[in-house]
Amino acid sequence: MSDDEAIDATNGSSPVGRGGAGVYIEGQVGAFYLITLLANTEPRGLPGSRILSVGFQGKDLGYALDDLYMQGMSASGKTLLEIQSKRTITFSPRDSVFKEVCEQIAKSFTKDIPEERHRLAVATQRTSKAISGPYQDVLKWARTAQNGVQFFQRLDNKGIYGAEMRKFSKTFQTNLIAAGVPKDDETIWKIFKRFLILEFDFESCSPLAHTHVLSISKQILSPEDESRSEALWSNLIEISLESAKTGRVIDRLTLQNILIGRGFRLLSDKKFYIARERMAELSCQSLADIGNTIAGIHLPRLRAVALLEKALDEHRFVEIKGGPGVGKSAVLRNAAERIISEALVLVLDPLTTPEGGWAALSQVLNIRTTLKEFLNDLAVSGGGVLFIDSLEMFTSPAQRRTINDLLREIAVTNGFSVVATSRLHFNSETESWLAPDVISTLGQPQTIIVNELDEEEVKTLRILAPELGLLLKSSHPASSIARNLYRLSRLLKVPSVAKVHSEVTLAQQWWKSADNADPVVLRAAQRLIARIAEATLAGRDLLNVYDDSPARSHLLDSQSLIEPNRDHLRFYHDVLRDWAIGARLQEEDGILSRLNLEVPTSPKISRGIEFAGRFALELNPDCNSWLRLLEKLSPPGAHSSWRREALMAIIRSELSQEQLERCSQILLVNNGSLLIELSIAITTIETVPPADFVSGKSEELIMWASSIPKEIRIASSDSALKLLIWCIRHAAEIPIQAIASILALVETLLLLFQKIPVIAEATGNMLFDWLVKLDDPDSNISIPGAQTRNLSIEHYRMLERLRITSLTFSSYIPVRLKTYLKALLEQKKILYACKFTSCKFHHRGRDTSRICGFGFSKLDST
């Protein structure tokens, strides 16, 4: 503990006896709240409130945390925020500063303001989100818990809450009890609920808090005084320090008069409080639709949250990616709710975002000023993050305009960040609709991936929710889909889970039973789901249903449907929309004739088309229904994306190996045309450049990836590996025409083979089998589809690529390589042998030795 803070602890909180940086930082925090009072903007720590006055050194008036205290007013009534300013505080078990703060908290009592509107805070220097994030999460979850017993029971769950969170909680409890607070879960939990950690970066080399203050200053000052922003800030610090010496209370009128007396000319109030109320309502509506529990258990996805915190410390634009139902939106909700405990934030999704740009959004929010001024107001209140859920679902150009208008201004507003979610393959085929100038300023989004449940999370859920134990066993028939959070929640509703062995069977149960509807309403509920599926296929987000009915009530109660606005229904979750589209097309594929197939598939229905393919493959004894669907999706003039979504069904299914085997002959006919098409689709859609592959990994890996040519692609899913395994089993049947596309598939997996040496060896043997057959000029080629020796340029390019790719597997099959090279020597092709036994290989003019990661010996003995 510093000498300054020791004196502070002994003599109360008067800063008169203090000097140096501690006093000045306290003055800056006071000035920060004074400018909030002056601008009539929302104060950090009291979301939904307006400050009525700022008080300094209120110990004699009974304020326990007395450096600053803010009296405010919200829609619910009076509010109060007490702040203790601490330049350094670590919240660790041995931190004497934190112990002293806890002693002050123990003396706090509420007067005429209810506890839920009376908050206690420490203002300190900002560290990083990765360090302070666990502490903030403990406090956020305290505010969402129903009671103290529930809160502390949750904290004891090691698989859900991290060690840092439990250590902070334990330290806080221990300090409070030592200070005289009763050792009672309910009492201590209520203090946790009220406590805030407010981080400011005034001491950083480029303080954002200072930047936000200057932006707000320009909105307060008249045009003639706009250049005096720094002077206003300096004066507010002086006023703060002077007020701390005398224990003064300043209201807005008093502060205005002081500044006018110092020669400042001020503008009238912007009155953003109505806009803030509307924004809070809009954001709450967006967040309320995002589920964040499974079987009543809140699972915070700690790994994804930690990655998001790290990314936000280093980047202004972060994109949370993941497959359907993995919980990426819940990670966004967690980040938004953490900020909401201090300030309001703007959360947008495809349903709540108005069409027509900023002009439309400002009308919805009742904002009568510029976007720049509104964003500055949010930033100074602590809400400098825009959250956007489901980027891929913004299909309306008018809605995209609204988002891009916001992003353009955010890009030039210092300290404002963006967090968005999207599905894994968003923008994998088409150009991003995000404005290029926005990306140029904000930088490419930093991607973090949310995966399915890991072993630690599964272990925790088995303990906390015994009903999930059987479903989460690796031996359960539904194990292939049970680690996806949303599918797991649906499995809990299935009467006979033993019959569920894939997502299609789960979807079929939901579709046929209309989410377990009673027989009396079953048909009506089925028809309602089908109507909404058809409306979605037709491009409508909602279906107008004006009549009440038992079927409608059942589907709303079971959370199959949701009613965001009166008489407007849609599916509760995107996954249900996908299932419904697939099931409806399986029932009546003639609906496709009513769709415009000449334009690309909308992201809102693309996975539904995939599910139509999965239904066709899984619910029929052969592959003919799937083939017919592919044909219906590819009439003359149709955009290729329609057919491609249904084509990928065979590889994305949990039963892909079984279905590939069943459809083997179909894949191989016509010189392997369908196999070629599937291989190209995988290497096009389900691959990423090296930089994206190592996103969020160590700096060493990121540096390594930056040295690899951008045109190299790396598999981003297991689809390439699934098809490769099938190819290994059917290598002798694969036509020569398909070899080039399979080589491209293999190249996307080169970085992964070191972890799967058995597959690497089998792949090397397959490639060398082909190479030996094609390289012998005196033999008839026995590969299917090769009736005569092909002398075309394409053939020689393929052969060259086959040689290079085969040789990258030399460390796995050295005997095959040695045999091959001896054969070349015997054919007097010594130059060829020399060319390919050097340490480096050049593919299309590129040095590929660093890409493959494999070493090559010179094989001098050969």
LINZI-V758021 format. One record per run of one state. SS is the DSSP state (helix for helix, strand for strand, loop for the rest). FROM is the first residue (numbers start at 1). TO is the last residue. Records with the same first field share a line. If there is no record, write none. Layout:
SS=FROM-TO, FROM-TO
This chain:
loop=1-2, 11-14, 18-20, 40-48, 57-58, 62-65, 67-67, 75-76, 87-95, 107-114, 126-128, 145-147, 156-162, 179-184, 201-207, 222-222, 247-248, 262-265, 267-272, 289-292, 295-296, 299-301, 315-316, 323-327, 341-345, 349-357, 366-370, 381-384, 389-390, 394-396, 412-416, 424-435, 443-445, 451-454, 465-465, 469-478, 483-484, 492-496, 500-502, 514-518, 538-542, 545-549, 558-560, 566-567, 572-573, 588-588, 595-602, 619-623, 633-639, 648-648, 653-655, 663-663, 686-686, 694-698, 707-712, 716-718, 730-730, 734-735, 748-752, 756-756, 776-792, 808-813, 827-829, 837-841, 844-845, 848-848, 853-862
helix=3-10, 15-17, 21-39, 59-61, 96-106, 115-117, 129-144, 148-155, 163-178, 185-194, 208-220, 223-246, 252-261, 273-288, 302-314, 328-340, 358-365, 371-380, 391-393, 397-411, 436-442, 455-464, 466-468, 479-482, 485-491, 497-499, 503-513, 519-537, 550-557, 574-587, 589-594, 603-618, 624-632, 640-647, 649-652, 656-662, 664-685, 690-693, 699-706, 719-729, 731-733, 736-747, 753-755, 757-775, 793-807, 814-826, 830-836, 849-852
strand=49-56, 66-66, 68-74, 77-86, 118-125, 195-200, 221-221, 249-251, 266-266, 293-294, 297-298, 317-322, 346-348, 385-388, 417-423, 446-450, 543-544, 561-565, 568-571, 687-689, 713-715, 842-843, 846-847
